[in-house]
Amino acid sequence: MRIKEHPILTFEKGREVQFTFDGKTLIGCEGEPIAAALHAAGIRVLGHSHDKKRPRGFYCAIGNCSSCLMRVDGKPNVRVCTEKLCQGMVVETQEGKGDLR
């Protein structure tokens, strides 16, 4: 599910790393946005809207919207469309507006 070839852009693939998403171990490429790794693993729902609980997915991909806010390594409200994936990251679906621990 990754774009591997493009007529204009080039993609440098980082080494494969393991991370967890909601307790499940997944594989992604180091340095790619967390949302891209989730998308490549078949995960399309990143959260739900606050009021109507509608599913939200990978939308703007530049950090402007709030559709991709998740908890990463215990930190709430991380925009996973711009946060780079690292070995061993713990990514969790964030319920509601996130707990500011």
C-alpha positions in Angstrom: 0.0 0.0 0.0 3.0 2.3 -0.3 3.8 4.4 -3.4 7.1 3.0 -4.6 7.5 4.8 -7.9 6.4 8.3 -9.0 7.1 10.2 -12.2 8.3 13.3 -10.4 9.0 12.5 -6.7 11.6 10.1 -5.3 11.1 8.1 -2.1 14.0 7.1 0.1 12.9 4.1 2.2 14.2 3.9 5.7 15.1 0.6 7.4 12.2 -1.5 8.6 11.3 -0.9 12.3 8.7 -2.4 14.6 6.2 -0.3 16.5 2.9 -1.0 18.3 -0.5 0.3 17.4 -3.2 -0.3 20.0 -1.2 -3.3 21.3 -0.6 -4.9 17.9 3.0 -5.1 16.6 3.4 -3.6 13.1 6.3 -2.9 10.7 7.0 0.5 9.1 9.9 2.4 7.6 12.0 4.5 9.9 11.5 8.2 9.2 8.2 7.9 7.4 5.1 9.6 8.9 3.4 7.4 11.5 0.1 7.8 9.5 1.8 6.5 6.4 3.0 3.4 8.2 -0.5 2.8 9.6 -2.1 3.3 6.2 0.4 0.9 4.6 -0.6 -1.6 7.3 -4.3 -1.3 6.3 -5.3 1.0 9.1 -7.7 3.6 7.8 -9.4 4.9 10.9 -7.1 7.1 13.1 -9.8 8.3 15.5 -13.4 9.5 15.8 -15.0 13.0 15.8 -15.7 14.4 19.3 -19.4 15.0 18.9 -20.8 12.5 16.5 -18.1 9.8 16.9 -17.7 9.5 13.1 -14.5 7.8 11.9 -11.6 10.0 10.9 -8.8 9.0 8.6 -5.6 10.3 7.0 -6.8 13.7 5.6 -4.6 16.7 5.1 -1.2 15.0 5.6 0.5 18.4 6.5 -0.5 18.9 10.1 -3.2 21.5 9.6 -6.3 19.5 10.6 -6.9 17.4 13.7 -8.1 14.2 12.1 -4.9 12.3 13.0 -4.4 13.2 16.6 -3.1 10.1 18.5 -1.2 9.2 21.7 2.5 8.5 20.8 4.8 7.1 23.5 2.3 8.4 26.1 2.1 11.9 24.7 -1.4 13.0 23.7 -2.5 15.1 20.7 0.4 14.1 18.4 -0.2 14.7 14.7 0.8 11.4 13.3 0.7 12.7 9.7 3.9 14.7 10.4 5.5 12.7 13.3 8.3 10.5 12.0 8.3 6.8 12.9 11.0 5.4 15.1 11.9 1.9 16.3 9.7 0.8 19.3 7.2 3.6 19.2 3.9 3.0 21.0 1.0 4.5 19.1 -2.5 4.5 20.5 -5.9 5.6 19.3 -6.9 8.7 21.3 -10.4 8.9 22.7 -12.0 12.3 22.9 -9.8 15.3 23.1 -6.9 13.5 24.7 -5.8 13.5 28.3 -3.1 16.1 29.1 -1.2 14.0 31.6 
